[in-house]
Amino acid sequence: MDSSTLTWPHRNTMPFLPSSLISFPTMKLLYQTHSPYARKALVFAHEAGLASRIEVMHHETSPTKRNEQVFAENPLGKVPVLLRPGLSPIFDSDVICAYLDTLHDGRKLIPVNGEARWQALRVQAVAQGLADAGIAVRWETVRRPEALRHSLLRDGYIEKMTASYDWLERELDVDDAVHVGHIAVATALSWIEFRELPDFREKRPRLSAWLDEFQGRPSMCATPLSGETQD
Ligand SMILES: N[C@@H](CCC(=O)N[C@@H](CS)C(=O)NCC(=O)O)C(=O)O
């Protein structure tokens, strides 16, 4: 049999073939170069050794500017979305990461068992909330028309960000092997700096030093943030 014609849905039925001999069809990632969530999914793909199987396709999205191609795949009209040949689209970034973790034979980036799993997932949850709060702050500072901005709401979201920075300073497992929570925190914090949102470095030396080191990883260097939000 010509192994070059094998596709990944068949891989479990061909355990005798080394994975290097099996060709995988390319997946597509609906992406945005200034989205912390899309970058999280792509950094995860790099860390899992899957980036070469993913074609990245940039899409601008905003709740005020409908992107038909994204809505066709995700009813929320948001990126990232992972398109798999012959299978249904996968979203959001949490689910894409969980799916990608099933496609490789290396160490799982979402620990499978025990407290390590819950630590990785709760760190991911805080990182997701941080990015969500950061986006909300941007709506109340630069995105919404000035007359419609709500300063009390802005301050409430800033409080959530500050409390999350403090939590990460205390709770982030900086010495553990890289997991999905680390990837989510690094991509959220680096986006927060990129958008000049409230500072997290002052009085948080442990978190800052960890981020500086993490940002040197090839997965982060391969996925720089760029571009402006288009509402
Ligand atoms: N929970 C989602 C959030 C995705 C998200 O909010 N993506 C933004 C880009 S940063 C988006 O596409 N926003 C468009 C919209 O809100 O309509 C995830 O983790 O993937």
The ligand as an SDF file (V2000), in Angstrom:
LIG
                    3D

 20 19  0  0  0  0  0  0  0  0999 V2000
  -14.0970   32.1140   24.0030 N   0  0  0  0  0  0  0  0  0  0  0  0
  -13.6270   32.3350   22.6590 C   0  0  0  0  0  0  0  0  0  0  0  0
  -13.4460   33.8210   22.4070 C   0  0  0  0  0  0  0  0  0  0  0  0
  -13.1750   34.1120   20.9310 C   0  0  0  0  0  0  0  0  0  0  0  0
  -13.2470   35.5990   20.6300 C   0  0  0  0  0  0  0  0  0  0  0  0
  -13.8290   36.3980   21.3820 O   0  0  0  0  0  0  0  0  0  0  0  0
  -12.6330   35.9830   19.5130 N   0  0  0  0  0  0  0  0  0  0  0  0
  -12.6620   37.3660   19.1050 C   0  0  0  0  0  0  0  0  0  0  0  0
  -11.3440   37.7710   18.4910 C   0  0  0  0  0  0  0  0  0  0  0  0
  -10.2340   38.2540   19.7540 S   0  0  0  0  0  0  0  0  0  0  0  0
  -13.7200   37.5250   18.0430 C   0  0  0  0  0  0  0  0  0  0  0  0
  -13.7000   36.8480   17.0410 O   0  0  0  0  0  0  0  0  0  0  0  0
  -14.6510   38.4700   18.2610 N   0  0  0  0  0  0  0  0  0  0  0  0
  -15.7120   38.7700   17.3420 C   0  0  0  0  0  0  0  0  0  0  0  0
  -17.0200   39.0020   18.0320 C   0  0  0  0  0  0  0  0  0  0  0  0
  -17.0530   39.1360   19.2680 O   0  0  0  0  0  0  0  0  0  0  0  0
  -18.0240   39.0800   17.3130 O   0  0  0  0  0  0  0  0  0  0  0  0
  -12.3300   31.5480   22.4300 C   0  0  0  0  0  0  0  0  0  0  0  0
  -11.6590   31.2290   23.4140 O   0  0  0  0  0  0  0  0  0  0  0  0
  -12.0190   31.1870   21.2820 O   0  0  0  0  0  0  0  0  0  0  0  0
  1  2  1  0
  2  3  1  0
  2 18  1  0
  3  4  1  0
  4  5  1  0
  5  6  2  0
  5  7  1  0
  7  8  1  0
  8  9  1  0
  8 11  1  0
  9 10  1  0
 11 12  2  0
 11 13  1  0
 13 14  1  0
 14 15  1  0
 15 16  2  0
 15 17  1  0
 18 19  2  0
 18 20  1  0
M  END
$$$$
